[in-house]
Amino acid sequence: MTKLSPAAQAVLDAAYREMDYAPRRHVQWVTTAALRAAADQAAPEKQLDDIAYIHQSYVDGMRDALACIEIIADELEAL
């Protein structure tokens, strides 16, 4: 099995705890899909009214955090 980053392992461990009856591969697929959907829904464009007037560093920080979520989802998808 591929060694995951601590962040990706924590997400997967939490999913396994909650879905201990499901096959491991199914848990990985569901978790990956949920992370991608969460990142998509949390995008600054969907959350901030008048995004053009928000300080750019705030928007950039949000995008950096969402990129971290996408990286975790990429790791889980690659399993």
PyMOL Python script that loads the backbone (N, CA, C, O; Angstrom):
from pymol import cmd

cmd.read_pdbstr("""\
ATOM      1  N   MET A   1       0.844  -1.183   0.000  1.00  0.00           N
ATOM      2  CA  MET A   1       0.000   0.000   0.000  1.00  0.00           C
ATOM      3  C   MET A   1       0.888   1.244   0.000  1.00  0.00           C
ATOM      4  O   MET A   1       1.929   1.273   0.656  1.00  0.00           O
ATOM      5  N   THR A   2       0.477   2.248  -0.723  1.00  0.00           N
ATOM      6  CA  THR A   2       1.203   3.499  -0.800  1.00  0.00           C
ATOM      7  C   THR A   2       1.172   4.209   0.554  1.00  0.00           C
ATOM      8  O   THR A   2       0.143   4.234   1.229  1.00  0.00           O
ATOM      9  N   LYS A   3       2.319   4.786   0.943  1.00  0.00           N
ATOM     10  CA  LYS A   3       2.362   5.552   2.187  1.00  0.00           C
ATOM     11  C   LYS A   3       1.715   6.906   1.938  1.00  0.00           C
ATOM     12  O   LYS A   3       2.085   7.630   1.014  1.00  0.00           O
ATOM     13  N   LEU A   4       0.753   7.229   2.771  1.00  0.00           N
ATOM     14  CA  LEU A   4       0.030   8.497   2.640  1.00  0.00           C
ATOM     15  C   LEU A   4       0.649   9.560   3.531  1.00  0.00           C
ATOM     16  O   LEU A   4       1.345   9.247   4.497  1.00  0.00           O
ATOM     17  N   SER A   5       0.394  10.804   3.203  1.00  0.00           N
ATOM     18  CA  SER A   5       0.780  11.902   4.077  1.00  0.00           C
ATOM     19  C   SER A   5      -0.036  11.787   5.363  1.00  0.00           C
ATOM     20  O   SER A   5      -1.089  11.148   5.364  1.00  0.00           O
ATOM     21  N   PRO A   6       0.428  12.392   6.453  1.00  0.00           N
ATOM     22  CA  PRO A   6      -0.347  12.349   7.692  1.00  0.00           C
ATOM     23  C   PRO A   6      -1.764  12.908   7.524  1.00  0.00           C
ATOM     24  O   PRO A   6      -2.706  12.387   8.121  1.00  0.00           O
ATOM     25  N   ALA A   7      -1.922  13.953   6.723  1.00  0.00           N
ATOM     26  CA  ALA A   7      -3.245  14.549   6.520  1.00  0.00           C
ATOM     27  C   ALA A   7      -4.169  13.576   5.805  1.00  0.00           C
ATOM     28  O   ALA A   7      -5.308  13.385   6.230  1.00  0.00           O
ATOM     29  N   ALA A   8      -3.700  12.960   4.732  1.00  0.00           N
ATOM     30  CA  ALA A   8      -4.527  12.017   3.986  1.00  0.00           C
ATOM     31  C   ALA A   8      -4.847  10.797   4.843  1.00  0.00           C
ATOM     32  O   ALA A   8      -5.966  10.286   4.793  1.00  0.00           O
ATOM     33  N   GLN A   9      -3.888  10.328   5.620  1.00  0.00           N
ATOM     34  CA  GLN A   9      -4.119   9.169   6.484  1.00  0.00           C
ATOM     35  C   GLN A   9      -5.172   9.488   7.545  1.00  0.00           C
ATOM     36  O   GLN A   9      -6.016   8.645   7.850  1.00  0.00           O
ATOM     37  N   ALA A  10      -5.131  10.682   8.102  1.00  0.00           N
ATOM     38  CA  ALA A  10      -6.115  11.080   9.112  1.00  0.00           C
ATOM     39  C   ALA A  10      -7.524  11.102   8.530  1.00  0.00           C
ATOM     40  O   ALA A  10      -8.471  10.654   9.177  1.00  0.00           O
ATOM     41  N   VAL A  11      -7.666  11.620   7.317  1.00  0.00           N
ATOM     42  CA  VAL A  11      -8.974  11.656   6.661  1.00  0.00           C
ATOM     43  C   VAL A  11      -9.471  10.237   6.414  1.00  0.00           C
ATOM     44  O   VAL A  11     -10.629   9.925   6.693  1.00  0.00           O
ATOM     45  N   LEU A  12      -8.602   9.380   5.895  1.00  0.00           N
ATOM     46  CA  LEU A  12      -9.002   8.016   5.596  1.00  0.00           C
ATOM     47  C   LEU A  12      -9.321   7.233   6.872  1.00  0.00           C
ATOM     48  O   LEU A  12     -10.286   6.470   6.901  1.00  0.00           O
ATOM     49  N   ASP A  13      -8.536   7.411   7.903  1.00  0.00           N
ATOM     50  CA  ASP A  13      -8.804   6.742   9.181  1.00  0.00           C
ATOM     51  C   ASP A  13     -10.170   7.142   9.737  1.00  0.00           C
ATOM     52  O   ASP A  13     -10.915   6.299  10.239  1.00  0.00           O
ATOM     53  N   ALA A  14     -10.490   8.424   9.644  1.00  0.00           N
ATOM     54  CA  ALA A  14     -11.793   8.894  10.123  1.00  0.00           C
ATOM     55  C   ALA A  14     -12.919   8.258   9.316  1.00  0.00           C
ATOM     56  O   ALA A  14     -13.944   7.868   9.876  1.00  0.00           O
ATOM     57  N   ALA A  15     -12.733   8.154   8.023  1.00  0.00           N
ATOM     58  CA  ALA A  15     -13.755   7.536   7.179  1.00  0.00           C
ATOM     59  C   ALA A  15     -13.909   6.058   7.529  1.00  0.00           C
ATOM     60  O   ALA A  15     -15.030   5.556   7.607  1.00  0.00           O
ATOM     61  N   TYR A  16     -12.800   5.361   7.738  1.00  0.00           N
ATOM     62  CA  TYR A  16     -12.869   3.939   8.103  1.00  0.00           C
ATOM     63  C   TYR A  16     -13.609   3.748   9.426  1.00  0.00           C
ATOM     64  O   TYR A  16     -14.393   2.810   9.572  1.00  0.00           O
ATOM     65  N   ARG A  17     -13.364   4.629  10.381  1.00  0.00           N
ATOM     66  CA  ARG A  17     -14.045   4.522  11.675  1.00  0.00           C
ATOM     67  C   ARG A  17     -15.555   4.657  11.518  1.00  0.00           C
ATOM     68  O   ARG A  17     -16.320   3.950  12.174  1.00  0.00           O
ATOM     69  N   GLU A  18     -15.976   5.562  10.651  1.00  0.00           N
ATOM     70  CA  GLU A  18     -17.398   5.816  10.471  1.00  0.00           C
ATOM     71  C   GLU A  18     -18.073   4.787   9.568  1.00  0.00           C
ATOM     72  O   GLU A  18     -19.286   4.590   9.651  1.00  0.00           O
ATOM     73  N   MET A  19     -17.311   4.142   8.721  1.00  0.00           N
ATOM     74  CA  MET A  19     -17.890   3.213   7.748  1.00  0.00           C
ATOM     75  C   MET A  19     -17.236   1.841   7.868  1.00  0.00           C
ATOM     76  O   MET A  19     -16.889   1.234   6.855  1.00  0.00           O
ATOM     77  N   ASP A  20     -17.066   1.354   9.066  1.00  0.00           N
ATOM     78  CA  ASP A  20     -16.313   0.122   9.268  1.00  0.00           C
ATOM     79  C   ASP A  20     -16.959  -1.112   8.651  1.00  0.00           C
ATOM     80  O   ASP A  20     -16.315  -2.157   8.554  1.00  0.00           O
ATOM     81  N   TYR A  21     -18.194  -1.014   8.241  1.00  0.00           N
ATOM     82  CA  TYR A  21     -18.889  -2.135   7.610  1.00  0.00           C
ATOM     83  C   TYR A  21     -18.657  -2.196   6.097  1.00  0.00           C
ATOM     84  O   TYR A  21     -18.936  -3.222   5.476  1.00  0.00           O
ATOM     85  N   ALA A  22     -18.160  -1.133   5.505  1.00  0.00           N
ATOM     86  CA  ALA A  22     -18.014  -1.045   4.058  1.00  0.00           C
ATOM     87  C   ALA A  22     -16.641  -1.559   3.611  1.00  0.00           C
ATOM     88  O   ALA A  22     -15.678  -1.509   4.375  1.00  0.00           O
ATOM     89  N   PRO A  23     -16.556  -2.052   2.375  1.00  0.00           N
ATOM     90  CA  PRO A  23     -15.247  -2.452   1.839  1.00  0.00           C
ATOM     91  C   PRO A  23     -14.294  -1.258   1.817  1.00  0.00           C
ATOM     92  O   PRO A  23     -14.712  -0.129   1.560  1.00  0.00           O
ATOM     93  N   ARG A  24     -13.020  -1.510   2.085  1.00  0.00           N
ATOM     94  CA  ARG A  24     -12.034  -0.427   2.176  1.00  0.00           C
ATOM     95  C   ARG A  24     -11.982   0.407   0.901  1.00  0.00           C
ATOM     96  O   ARG A  24     -11.898   1.632   0.978  1.00  0.00           O
ATOM     97  N   ARG A  25     -12.027  -0.217  -0.249  1.00  0.00           N
ATOM     98  CA  ARG A  25     -11.936   0.533  -1.507  1.00  0.00           C
ATOM     99  C   ARG A  25     -13.145   1.454  -1.663  1.00  0.00           C
ATOM    100  O   ARG A  25     -13.011   2.579  -2.142  1.00  0.00           O
ATOM    101  N   HIS A  26     -14.298   0.990  -1.268  1.00  0.00           N
ATOM    102  CA  HIS A  26     -15.502   1.829  -1.341  1.00  0.00           C
ATOM    103  C   HIS A  26     -15.351   3.058  -0.447  1.00  0.00           C
ATOM    104  O   HIS A  26     -15.731   4.162  -0.836  1.00  0.00           O
ATOM    105  N   VAL A  27     -14.799   2.868   0.743  1.00  0.00           N
ATOM    106  CA  VAL A  27     -14.583   3.996   1.664  1.00  0.00           C
ATOM    107  C   VAL A  27     -13.650   5.015   1.020  1.00  0.00           C
ATOM    108  O   VAL A  27     -13.878   6.219   1.135  1.00  0.00           O
ATOM    109  N   GLN A  28     -12.617   4.554   0.353  1.00  0.00           N
ATOM    110  CA  GLN A  28     -11.671   5.473  -0.305  1.00  0.00           C
ATOM    111  C   GLN A  28     -12.363   6.267  -1.405  1.00  0.00           C
ATOM    112  O   GLN A  28     -12.146   7.473  -1.522  1.00  0.00           O
ATOM    113  N   TRP A  29     -13.185   5.617  -2.205  1.00  0.00           N
ATOM    114  CA  TRP A  29     -13.882   6.317  -3.294  1.00  0.00           C
ATOM    115  C   TRP A  29     -14.848   7.357  -2.749  1.00  0.00           C
ATOM    116  O   TRP A  29     -14.896   8.491  -3.226  1.00  0.00           O
ATOM    117  N   VAL A  30     -15.611   6.958  -1.749  1.00  0.00           N
ATOM    118  CA  VAL A  30     -16.595   7.879  -1.171  1.00  0.00           C
ATOM    119  C   VAL A  30     -15.898   9.070  -0.513  1.00  0.00           C
ATOM    120  O   VAL A  30     -16.328  10.213  -0.667  1.00  0.00           O
ATOM    121  N   THR A  31     -14.828   8.793   0.215  1.00  0.00           N
ATOM    122  CA  THR A  31     -14.090   9.861   0.889  1.00  0.00           C
ATOM    123  C   THR A  31     -13.482  10.827  -0.125  1.00  0.00           C
ATOM    124  O   THR A  31     -13.536  12.043   0.063  1.00  0.00           O
ATOM    125  N   THR A  32     -12.911  10.295  -1.185  1.00  0.00           N
ATOM    126  CA  THR A  32     -12.328  11.137  -2.224  1.00  0.00           C
ATOM    127  C   THR A  32     -13.396  12.021  -2.869  1.00  0.00           C
ATOM    128  O   THR A  32     -13.180  13.218  -3.057  1.00  0.00           O
ATOM    129  N   ALA A  33     -14.527  11.444  -3.200  1.00  0.00           N
ATOM    130  CA  ALA A  33     -15.618  12.220  -3.806  1.00  0.00           C
ATOM    131  C   ALA A  33     -16.115  13.298  -2.855  1.00  0.00           C
ATOM    132  O   ALA A  33     -16.393  14.422  -3.273  1.00  0.00           O
ATOM    133  N   ALA A  34     -16.227  12.956  -1.580  1.00  0.00           N
ATOM    134  CA  ALA A  34     -16.703  13.941  -0.599  1.00  0.00           C
ATOM    135  C   ALA A  34     -15.715  15.094  -0.450  1.00  0.00           C
ATOM    136  O   ALA A  34     -16.124  16.252  -0.359  1.00  0.00           O
ATOM    137  N   LEU A  35     -14.428  14.789  -0.423  1.00  0.00           N
ATOM    138  CA  LEU A  35     -13.421  15.855  -0.314  1.00  0.00           C
ATOM    139  C   LEU A  35     -13.467  16.780  -1.523  1.00  0.00           C
ATOM    140  O   LEU A  35     -13.405  18.001  -1.381  1.00  0.00           O
ATOM    141  N   ARG A  36     -13.574  16.200  -2.702  1.00  0.00           N
ATOM    142  CA  ARG A  36     -13.613  17.028  -3.913  1.00  0.00           C
ATOM    143  C   ARG A  36     -14.872  17.908  -3.929  1.00  0.00           C
ATOM    144  O   ARG A  36     -14.806  19.079  -4.303  1.00  0.00           O
ATOM    145  N   ALA A  37     -15.998  17.355  -3.529  1.00  0.00           N
ATOM    146  CA  ALA A  37     -17.230  18.143  -3.481  1.00  0.00           C
ATOM    147  C   ALA A  37     -17.119  19.263  -2.451  1.00  0.00           C
ATOM    148  O   ALA A  37     -17.568  20.383  -2.695  1.00  0.00           O
ATOM    149  N   ALA A  38     -16.522  18.960  -1.303  1.00  0.00           N
ATOM    150  CA  ALA A  38     -16.359  19.990  -0.271  1.00  0.00           C
ATOM    151  C   ALA A  38     -15.454  21.109  -0.765  1.00  0.00           C
ATOM    152  O   ALA A  38     -15.758  22.284  -0.562  1.00  0.00           O
ATOM    153  N   ALA A  39     -14.357  20.762  -1.404  1.00  0.00           N
ATOM    154  CA  ALA A  39     -13.446  21.778  -1.927  1.00  0.00           C
ATOM    155  C   ALA A  39     -14.136  22.627  -2.987  1.00  0.00           C
ATOM    156  O   ALA A  39     -13.962  23.845  -3.027  1.00  0.00           O
ATOM    157  N   ASP A  40     -14.914  21.984  -3.837  1.00  0.00           N
ATOM    158  CA  ASP A  40     -15.636  22.720  -4.869  1.00  0.00           C
ATOM    159  C   ASP A  40     -16.644  23.691  -4.258  1.00  0.00           C
ATOM    160  O   ASP A  40     -16.737  24.840  -4.689  1.00  0.00           O
ATOM    161  N   GLN A  41     -17.382  23.244  -3.276  1.00  0.00           N
ATOM    162  CA  GLN A  41     -18.409  24.082  -2.664  1.00  0.00           C
ATOM    163  C   GLN A  41     -17.822  25.203  -1.816  1.00  0.00           C
ATOM    164  O   GLN A  41     -18.464  26.236  -1.620  1.00  0.00           O
ATOM    165  N   ALA A  42     -16.593  25.004  -1.307  1.00  0.00           N
ATOM    166  CA  ALA A  42     -15.967  26.019  -0.470  1.00  0.00           C
ATOM    167  C   ALA A  42     -15.144  27.028  -1.272  1.00  0.00           C
ATOM    168  O   ALA A  42     -14.526  27.923  -0.694  1.00  0.00           O
ATOM    169  N   ALA A  43     -15.134  26.890  -2.583  1.00  0.00           N
ATOM    170  CA  ALA A  43     -14.366  27.815  -3.423  1.00  0.00           C
ATOM    171  C   ALA A  43     -14.778  29.255  -3.139  1.00  0.00           C
ATOM    172  O   ALA A  43     -15.958  29.536  -2.934  1.00  0.00           O
ATOM    173  N   PRO A  44     -13.807  30.167  -3.128  1.00  0.00           N
ATOM    174  CA  PRO A  44     -14.117  31.568  -2.815  1.00  0.00           C
ATOM    175  C   PRO A  44     -15.221  32.143  -3.690  1.00  0.00           C
ATOM    176  O   PRO A  44     -16.047  32.923  -3.217  1.00  0.00           O
ATOM    177  N   GLU A  45     -15.241  31.768  -4.946  1.00  0.00           N
ATOM    178  CA  GLU A  45     -16.234  32.307  -5.860  1.00  0.00           C
ATOM    179  C   GLU A  45     -17.655  31.936  -5.435  1.00  0.00           C
ATOM    180  O   GLU A  45     -18.603  32.662  -5.736  1.00  0.00           O
ATOM    181  N   LYS A  46     -17.804  30.811  -4.739  1.00  0.00           N
ATOM    182  CA  LYS A  46     -19.129  30.363  -4.310  1.00  0.00           C
ATOM    183  C   LYS A  46     -19.478  30.849  -2.909  1.00  0.00           C
ATOM    184  O   LYS A  46     -20.642  30.780  -2.514  1.00  0.00           O
ATOM    185  N   GLN A  47     -18.509  31.336  -2.153  1.00  0.00           N
ATOM    186  CA  GLN A  47     -18.732  31.692  -0.762  1.00  0.00           C
ATOM    187  C   GLN A  47     -18.714  33.186  -0.472  1.00  0.00           C
ATOM    188  O   GLN A  47     -19.340  33.643   0.485  1.00  0.00           O
ATOM    189  N   LEU A  48     -18.009  33.936  -1.282  1.00  0.00           N
ATOM    190  CA  LEU A  48     -17.815  35.359  -0.986  1.00  0.00           C
ATOM    191  C   LEU A  48     -18.633  36.241  -1.929  1.00  0.00           C
ATOM    192  O   LEU A  48     -18.435  36.229  -3.144  1.00  0.00           O
ATOM    193  N   ASP A  49     -19.537  36.991  -1.352  1.00  0.00           N
ATOM    194  CA  ASP A  49     -20.254  37.977  -2.146  1.00  0.00           C
ATOM    195  C   ASP A  49     -19.275  39.093  -2.514  1.00  0.00           C
ATOM    196  O   ASP A  49     -18.395  39.440  -1.726  1.00  0.00           O
ATOM    197  N   ASP A  50     -19.433  39.639  -3.691  1.00  0.00           N
ATOM    198  CA  ASP A  50     -18.558  40.734  -4.150  1.00  0.00           C
ATOM    199  C   ASP A  50     -17.086  40.374  -4.002  1.00  0.00           C
ATOM    200  O   ASP A  50     -16.305  41.130  -3.425  1.00  0.00           O
ATOM    201  N   ILE A  51     -16.715  39.201  -4.535  1.00  0.00           N
ATOM    202  CA  ILE A  51     -15.341  38.719  -4.390  1.00  0.00           C
ATOM    203  C   ILE A  51     -14.324  39.722  -4.942  1.00  0.00           C
ATOM    204  O   ILE A  51     -13.182  39.762  -4.484  1.00  0.00           O
ATOM    205  N   ALA A  52     -14.726  40.514  -5.902  1.00  0.00           N
ATOM    206  CA  ALA A  52     -13.802  41.495  -6.480  1.00  0.00           C
ATOM    207  C   ALA A  52     -13.356  42.525  -5.447  1.00  0.00           C
ATOM    208  O   ALA A  52     -12.319  43.164  -5.621  1.00  0.00           O
ATOM    209  N   TYR A  53     -14.131  42.691  -4.371  1.00  0.00           N
ATOM    210  CA  TYR A  53     -13.803  43.695  -3.364  1.00  0.00           C
ATOM    211  C   TYR A  53     -13.109  43.105  -2.136  1.00  0.00           C
ATOM    212  O   TYR A  53     -12.715  43.845  -1.235  1.00  0.00           O
ATOM    213  N   ILE A  54     -12.957  41.787  -2.092  1.00  0.00           N
ATOM    214  CA  ILE A  54     -12.309  41.125  -0.954  1.00  0.00           C
ATOM    215  C   ILE A  54     -10.794  41.225  -1.142  1.00  0.00           C
ATOM    216  O   ILE A  54     -10.300  41.147  -2.267  1.00  0.00           O
ATOM    217  N   HIS A  55     -10.065  41.396  -0.049  1.00  0.00           N
ATOM    218  CA  HIS A  55      -8.611  41.481  -0.116  1.00  0.00           C
ATOM    219  C   HIS A  55      -8.055  40.218  -0.761  1.00  0.00           C
ATOM    220  O   HIS A  55      -8.416  39.109  -0.368  1.00  0.00           O
ATOM    221  N   GLN A  56      -7.187  40.381  -1.739  1.00  0.00           N
ATOM    222  CA  GLN A  56      -6.683  39.251  -2.516  1.00  0.00           C
ATOM    223  C   GLN A  56      -5.961  38.216  -1.655  1.00  0.00           C
ATOM    224  O   GLN A  56      -6.040  37.023  -1.948  1.00  0.00           O
ATOM    225  N   SER A  57      -5.268  38.633  -0.614  1.00  0.00           N
ATOM    226  CA  SER A  57      -4.555  37.655   0.206  1.00  0.00           C
ATOM    227  C   SER A  57      -5.534  36.714   0.914  1.00  0.00           C
ATOM    228  O   SER A  57      -5.202  35.553   1.155  1.00  0.00           O
ATOM    229  N   TYR A  58      -6.724  37.192   1.247  1.00  0.00           N
ATOM    230  CA  TYR A  58      -7.752  36.349   1.855  1.00  0.00           C
ATOM    231  C   TYR A  58      -8.216  35.290   0.855  1.00  0.00           C
ATOM    232  O   TYR A  58      -8.335  34.112   1.192  1.00  0.00           O
ATOM    233  N   VAL A  59      -8.471  35.721  -0.357  1.00  0.00           N
ATOM    234  CA  VAL A  59      -8.894  34.800  -1.409  1.00  0.00           C
ATOM    235  C   VAL A  59      -7.788  33.791  -1.695  1.00  0.00           C
ATOM    236  O   VAL A  59      -8.057  32.600  -1.846  1.00  0.00           O
ATOM    237  N   ASP A  60      -6.555  34.258  -1.768  1.00  0.00           N
ATOM    238  CA  ASP A  60      -5.431  33.359  -2.021  1.00  0.00           C
ATOM    239  C   ASP A  60      -5.282  32.331  -0.902  1.00  0.00           C
ATOM    240  O   ASP A  60      -4.980  31.166  -1.161  1.00  0.00           O
ATOM    241  N   GLY A  61      -5.490  32.755   0.323  1.00  0.00           N
ATOM    242  CA  GLY A  61      -5.423  31.834   1.450  1.00  0.00           C
ATOM    243  C   GLY A  61      -6.486  30.759   1.372  1.00  0.00           C
ATOM    244  O   GLY A  61      -6.220  29.594   1.667  1.00  0.00           O
ATOM    245  N   MET A  62      -7.685  31.142   0.978  1.00  0.00           N
ATOM    246  CA  MET A  62      -8.752  30.156   0.794  1.00  0.00           C
ATOM    247  C   MET A  62      -8.381  29.162  -0.295  1.00  0.00           C
ATOM    248  O   MET A  62      -8.581  27.957  -0.145  1.00  0.00           O
ATOM    249  N   ARG A  63      -7.847  29.671  -1.378  1.00  0.00           N
ATOM    250  CA  ARG A  63      -7.463  28.776  -2.483  1.00  0.00           C
ATOM    251  C   ARG A  63      -6.331  27.836  -2.063  1.00  0.00           C
ATOM    252  O   ARG A  63      -6.320  26.671  -2.459  1.00  0.00           O
ATOM    253  N   ASP A  64      -5.380  28.329  -1.268  1.00  0.00           N
ATOM    254  CA  ASP A  64      -4.304  27.467  -0.773  1.00  0.00           C
ATOM    255  C   ASP A  64      -4.858  26.341   0.087  1.00  0.00           C
ATOM    256  O   ASP A  64      -4.430  25.193  -0.040  1.00  0.00           O
ATOM    257  N   ALA A  65      -5.804  26.660   0.960  1.00  0.00           N
ATOM    258  CA  ALA A  65      -6.407  25.631   1.815  1.00  0.00           C
ATOM    259  C   ALA A  65      -7.166  24.607   0.974  1.00  0.00           C
ATOM    260  O   ALA A  65      -7.088  23.407   1.234  1.00  0.00           O
ATOM    261  N   LEU A  66      -7.890  25.075  -0.019  1.00  0.00           N
ATOM    262  CA  LEU A  66      -8.627  24.155  -0.883  1.00  0.00           C
ATOM    263  C   LEU A  66      -7.676  23.292  -1.705  1.00  0.00           C
ATOM    264  O   LEU A  66      -7.975  22.130  -1.981  1.00  0.00           O
ATOM    265  N   ALA A  67      -6.544  23.847  -2.093  1.00  0.00           N
ATOM    266  CA  ALA A  67      -5.547  23.056  -2.820  1.00  0.00           C
ATOM    267  C   ALA A  67      -5.029  21.914  -1.949  1.00  0.00           C
ATOM    268  O   ALA A  67      -4.775  20.819  -2.451  1.00  0.00           O
ATOM    269  N   CYS A  68      -4.871  22.157  -0.659  1.00  0.00           N
ATOM    270  CA  CYS A  68      -4.449  21.092   0.264  1.00  0.00           C
ATOM    271  C   CYS A  68      -5.486  19.975   0.304  1.00  0.00           C
ATOM    272  O   CYS A  68      -5.129  18.797   0.337  1.00  0.00           O
ATOM    273  N   ILE A  69      -6.758  20.333   0.303  1.00  0.00           N
ATOM    274  CA  ILE A  69      -7.813  19.319   0.294  1.00  0.00           C
ATOM    275  C   ILE A  69      -7.761  18.516  -1.006  1.00  0.00           C
ATOM    276  O   ILE A  69      -7.928  17.297  -0.993  1.00  0.00           O
ATOM    277  N   GLU A  70      -7.533  19.189  -2.105  1.00  0.00           N
ATOM    278  CA  GLU A  70      -7.431  18.494  -3.392  1.00  0.00           C
ATOM    279  C   GLU A  70      -6.231  17.546  -3.419  1.00  0.00           C
ATOM    280  O   GLU A  70      -6.315  16.462  -3.998  1.00  0.00           O
ATOM    281  N   ILE A  71      -5.124  17.939  -2.803  1.00  0.00           N
ATOM    282  CA  ILE A  71      -3.938  17.076  -2.736  1.00  0.00           C
ATOM    283  C   ILE A  71      -4.258  15.807  -1.954  1.00  0.00           C
ATOM    284  O   ILE A  71      -3.855  14.713  -2.350  1.00  0.00           O
ATOM    285  N   ILE A  72      -4.977  15.948  -0.852  1.00  0.00           N
ATOM    286  CA  ILE A  72      -5.383  14.772  -0.071  1.00  0.00           C
ATOM    287  C   ILE A  72      -6.281  13.878  -0.931  1.00  0.00           C
ATOM    288  O   ILE A  72      -6.102  12.660  -0.945  1.00  0.00           O
ATOM    289  N   ALA A  73      -7.227  14.457  -1.634  1.00  0.00           N
ATOM    290  CA  ALA A  73      -8.107  13.668  -2.488  1.00  0.00           C
ATOM    291  C   ALA A  73      -7.312  12.960  -3.593  1.00  0.00           C
ATOM    292  O   ALA A  73      -7.613  11.815  -3.930  1.00  0.00           O
ATOM    293  N   ASP A  74      -6.308  13.625  -4.153  1.00  0.00           N
ATOM    294  CA  ASP A  74      -5.457  13.001  -5.168  1.00  0.00           C
ATOM    295  C   ASP A  74      -4.734  11.789  -4.600  1.00  0.00           C
ATOM    296  O   ASP A  74      -4.644  10.748  -5.252  1.00  0.00           O
ATOM    297  N   GLU A  75      -4.218  11.928  -3.380  1.00  0.00           N
ATOM    298  CA  GLU A  75      -3.529  10.804  -2.727  1.00  0.00           C
ATOM    299  C   GLU A  75      -4.465   9.609  -2.547  1.00  0.00           C
ATOM    300  O   GLU A  75      -4.107   8.471  -2.852  1.00  0.00           O
ATOM    301  N   LEU A  76      -5.665   9.887  -2.049  1.00  0.00           N
ATOM    302  CA  LEU A  76      -6.618   8.805  -1.818  1.00  0.00           C
ATOM    303  C   LEU A  76      -7.070   8.175  -3.116  1.00  0.00           C
ATOM    304  O   LEU A  76      -7.287   6.965  -3.180  1.00  0.00           O
ATOM    305  N   GLU A  77      -7.211   8.978  -4.140  1.00  0.00           N
ATOM    306  CA  GLU A  77      -7.625   8.446  -5.444  1.00  0.00           C
ATOM    307  C   GLU A  77      -6.544   7.539  -6.034  1.00  0.00           C
ATOM    308  O   GLU A  77      -6.851   6.589  -6.754  1.00  0.00           O
ATOM    309  N   ALA A  78      -5.299   7.831  -5.732  1.00  0.00           N
ATOM    310  CA  ALA A  78      -4.190   7.059  -6.290  1.00  0.00           C
ATOM    311  C   ALA A  78      -3.979   5.703  -5.604  1.00  0.00           C
ATOM    312  O   ALA A  78      -3.218   4.870  -6.096  1.00  0.00           O
ATOM    313  N   LEU A  79      -4.650   5.484  -4.474  1.00  0.00           N
ATOM    314  CA  LEU A  79      -4.497   4.202  -3.776  1.00  0.00           C
ATOM    315  C   LEU A  79      -4.968   3.043  -4.611  1.00  0.00           C
ATOM    316  O   LEU A  79      -4.906   1.896  -4.167  1.00  0.00           O
TER     317      LEU A  79
END
""", "prot")
cmd.dss("prot")
cmd.show_as("cartoon", "prot")
cmd.util.cbc("prot")
cmd.orient("prot")
